[in-house]
Amino acid sequence: MRNDKLGDFMLAYPSFRLLKERLPGAHVTALVREYTREAALMCPWIDEVLIVPDASSGTRPLIDALRAGRYDAVVTLFSTTRVGYACWRAGIPYRLAPASKLAQVFYNRRCVQRRSRSEKPEWAYNLDLAAELLRDHGLPAGTTPSGPYLSFPRAELAALDERFRAAHGVAAGARIVMVHPGSGGSAVNLSLEQYARLLRALSATSPLAFVISAGPGEGARAEELARLLIGMHAVVHASEGSLTDFARHIAVADLFISGSTGPLHIAGALDVHTAAFYPRRRSATALRWQTLNSPERRLAFSPPESAEEHDMGAIDIAAAAAEISRRFLR
């Protein structure tokens, strides 16, 4: 179970992979919100997707759905009282969750994590719970699964890349840099002026085509950023289709730039190069919300220690552009 936001769910992919690889005969169901249903459907280690009924319907529909599934075990990566109560009432024999919040009283196995200290990545906290289930059943957790955690056929991506370049006049030699200036309300982000300064600096180093992506309700912000990039090759890509289609477009990018938001974690799962901007707040640090791509494919920037935790304006954009260019665009 990981019934919160898109980025949170993407960081659960390694846990699903670990469980499916160690328990190849198991039937793995993901309990998610409708908002993240498609992200669960994209995951190759999930056999079935179950949607959390709307809270207005009470707990009975969720209890009935869990009973109907006749589950042997549940691992709750993000615990709420409603979900914990439903697992208990459904009579699931093995119930594991973090030892935090009131919800822990409904579980018969608990794992002390103290995630608020942000001492390791969220995906690692999730993996710890999956490994605990394996150990409790006499199975070694083994080594941490490696990425990429999400992929599409090469021929499919090559055809999409060709179509996209033709539709937007992107030269064959230009690198595609996707920029997502929205945040979905989950994290603070750079200002549009900061993004514009960053992209101008990057464009001075190599031929680039900027794709400004926008999720639901973020179109106006993306269009405004495009207007700030006068004289540069910049197009807006509004995600009006499926999440899977949006993920395919991210997969053809040479670099993905954003704040700590759901699309960033899709890019990480795809092992696309990422440059991410995080606040310094302990529960939202670059370490806690680290992406899933290989270490050499990710960069993270935050305000200096002397700045306020949420003062994204204190980030040195010129230095960030120089580092991104040196690592990814030469």
N, C-alpha and C positions, 0 to 999 in steps of 0.2 A: 504494500500500500504506500502510495506517495501522492496524496490527494491535495497538492497545493499548486504552485505555478509552473509554467513551462520550463524555465531554467532549472528549477529544483528537480523536476522530473527527468530532464536530460542527464543530470548528475547521478541518477539512479541506474542508468544503463549498465555500468560495470557490475552492479549487484545482480541484475537479472542475468548477465552473462556468466558470472561466477556460479550462481545457483543452477543454471541450465547445463553448464559444462560439467559440474560435479554430480548433478542429478539428471542425467540425460533422459531417464524414463519418466521424470516428473511432469505433471501438467501444471504449467505456471500461469496464473491469472494475475493481471495487474488491476488494482482498484484505483481509479483516477477520477478526476473531475471531467465533465464534458469538454472543458477548455483544453485539456491535454490528451483527449482521446486519440487524436491522430498521431501524436508523438509516441503513444504506446503501440499503436498499430504499426508504426515504422520499425519498432524494435524487433530484431530477428529472434530474440530469446524469450518472447512472450507468446503464449499459445492462445490466450483469450483476454479480452478487455472487458472489465465490469465498471460501469459508471456509478459513482456515488449519487443516489437520489437527492434531489433538492432538499435543503434543510426544512423548507416549509411543509414537507410531507411527513416530518417526524422521523423516528428511527425504525418504525415497523417495516417499511419497504426494504431498507438496507439489511435488517435482521433476516427477513425472508429470503433475500437474494443470497446472503452468506450461507444460510441453512441449506438452500437448494444446491449450492455448490459442493456441499459435503467435504469441505476442506480439512486436511489433516494438520495444516500448520498455517500460520499467518506471521509475516514479518512486516511490522508497521514502521516505515522509515520516518514518517511525519505523523505524530500522534495528536489526535484530538479526542476530547471526551466522548463525543457522539460516536466516532468510529470504534473507540475502545469498548464502549458499552455494547455496541452492536456485535462485535467479535465475541464478547463474553456471553451475551444472550444467545448467539447462534450456536454456542457449544463447541467451538473449534478447540480441539484438544491442546494444541501447542500454540501459545500466543506470546510473541516476542515484540518488545518495543523499547525505546530509550527510557531510562529511569528518570523521567522528568514530567512535570505537570501532573495534575490530578488524574489524568487518563491512565497513568501507570497502574492504578489499583485494579484495572480490568485485565491485566496481563499476568500470566504465571511465570514468565521469563522476562527479565529486565536487564538492560545493558547500560551501565553508567558511562556517559559520554561527555557531558558538560560542553555542548557545542557552542554555547555563548562565549566561551574563551577563545574560540577560533584558533585552536592550536594545530589544526591540520585541515585539509580540504574537505568540503562537504561530501564529495564522492567517496572519500576515505571513511568518513563516519558511516555512510550508507553501507560500504563494504564490510565494515566491522560487524554490523548486524547480520548480514548474510553469512559471514564466516562463523558467527556465534551459533546460528541455526545448524550449520554443518557440523560443528564440533559437538553440539548437544546430541547429535545423532550419530556420533562415532565416525565422522568423516573428516579428513584433513582438508583445510581450506586451500592449501597449495599456494602457488604464486599468484600475484595480482594479475588479472587478465590485462592484456595490452590492446591498444586501439589500432586502427580506427574502430569506433563502436557503431558507426553508421556509414553506409556506403551505397553507391548506385553503380550499375554497369558502366564501364568505361565508354562503350559505344554510345550509350544513351546520353552521357554527359558531353561527349564530343559533338554530337548532333545538336544539343542544346546550345553549346558554346558557339557553334557556327551560326545558328539561327539568331542568337542574341546579338552577336557582332554585326551581322548583316542588317538586322532591324534598327540598330542604333548607330551604325556607321563607325564601329570600333575597328581600328586597323588590326591586322593579324599580329603585328609585333607588340601591340600595346598590352600592358598588364591590366587586368580588371581588379579594381579595389572597391569592395562593397563597404559602404558606410551606413550604420544604423543609428541615427541621432535620437531616436525615441527611447523610452525606457519602460513603457507599459506601467508606469507608476511604481515600479518595484525598487528603483535605485536612483540616486542622483546621477547626473550626467554632465558632460561638457556643455557649454553654451554653444549656440550655432556659430557665433563669432569665433570661438576657439576651434571648432571643427573647420571653419573656412580657413583660418590661419594654418592649421595643420595640413590641410589638403593642398594649399598653395605651396607650402614648403616641400611637400612630397613631390608635387608635379614638376618641380625644378630639377629633380634628380634623374628622372627617367620618364619615358612615354607611358602615361597612365590614363585609363578611362574610369571615371568614378560612377558607381551605381549607388544611388541613395535609396535605401530600402525603407519601407514604411509598413507597419502592421495596421490593424484596424484602428481608426481614429488618429493616426499619426501622419496622414497625408499632407496636411497643411505645414507641419514642421519640416517635412522632407522637401516640399516645394520651396519653402523659404530658404533652406540651405542651398538648394540648386540656384536660386537667384543670387546668392552671395558668391557664386563661383563663375562669374562672368568671364568669358574668354577661355574657360577650361572645358574639357569634355566631361559633362556630367548629365546623367539621366536619372529620373525617378522611377523606381520599381515598386509599385504598390502591391502588396501581397493580397490580392483579391481572390485568388484561387485557393487551392488546398495548401495545408502546411507542408505536405510532401513536395509539392511543386516549388514552394519557397525554398525548401531545403535543397532541392536540385540546383536552384540558382545560386545558393550560397556555395555549393560544391564546385561550381565552375569559377569562382573567384580565386584570384591569386593571394588575396589578403582581405581579411574582414576586420573592420574597425568599429568599436562601439563602447558603450558603458557596460555595466554588469547587467545584462538582460537576456531574455530567453534566446533570441537569435544568435547571440554570442556563443551560447552553450551548444546550439546546433552546429555552429562552425567548429567548435572544439571537438565534438563527437565525430565530425567528418575529417578531422585532422587537417583542416585548412589553417594557414598561418593566421594568427590573431594578434591584434594590438588592442588591449582593453584598458579602460580608465575607471578606477575605483576610488571611492572615498576612503578615509582613514578610519572610519568608525569600526570598532572591533568586530561587531557582528557582520560587517560587510566588506572585510578586507580582501585584498587580492589573493591571499593564501586561502581563506575560507571558501571563496567562490572561484577558485582556480578552474580553468577550462580543462577539458579532457584530452586536448591534443598533446603531441610529444613536446617535451620541455624546450627543444630547439625551435619549435614552431609557435611559441607564445611569448608575448611581451606584456607586461603590466605596469601601469603608471598610476601613482597616487600623490596627493598633496604631501609636501615635506612635513617632517615632525613639528616644525615651528608654526604650521598653519592650523586653522580649525579643521576638525574632522571632515566637514562637508564642504570646505572651501575648495571646490574644483578649479576656481580661478587661480589658485596658487600653483597649479601644475605648470611646469616649464614646457610650453608647447614646442618651442624651437629645439630644445634638447630631445624631446620625445620624437619629433620628426627626424632628427639626425640619427637617432638610434634605430627607428623603424627602417629608414633608408639603408643604413649600414647592414642591418640584419636580413632584411627581406627583399630589398628592391635593387640590389647591385648584382 
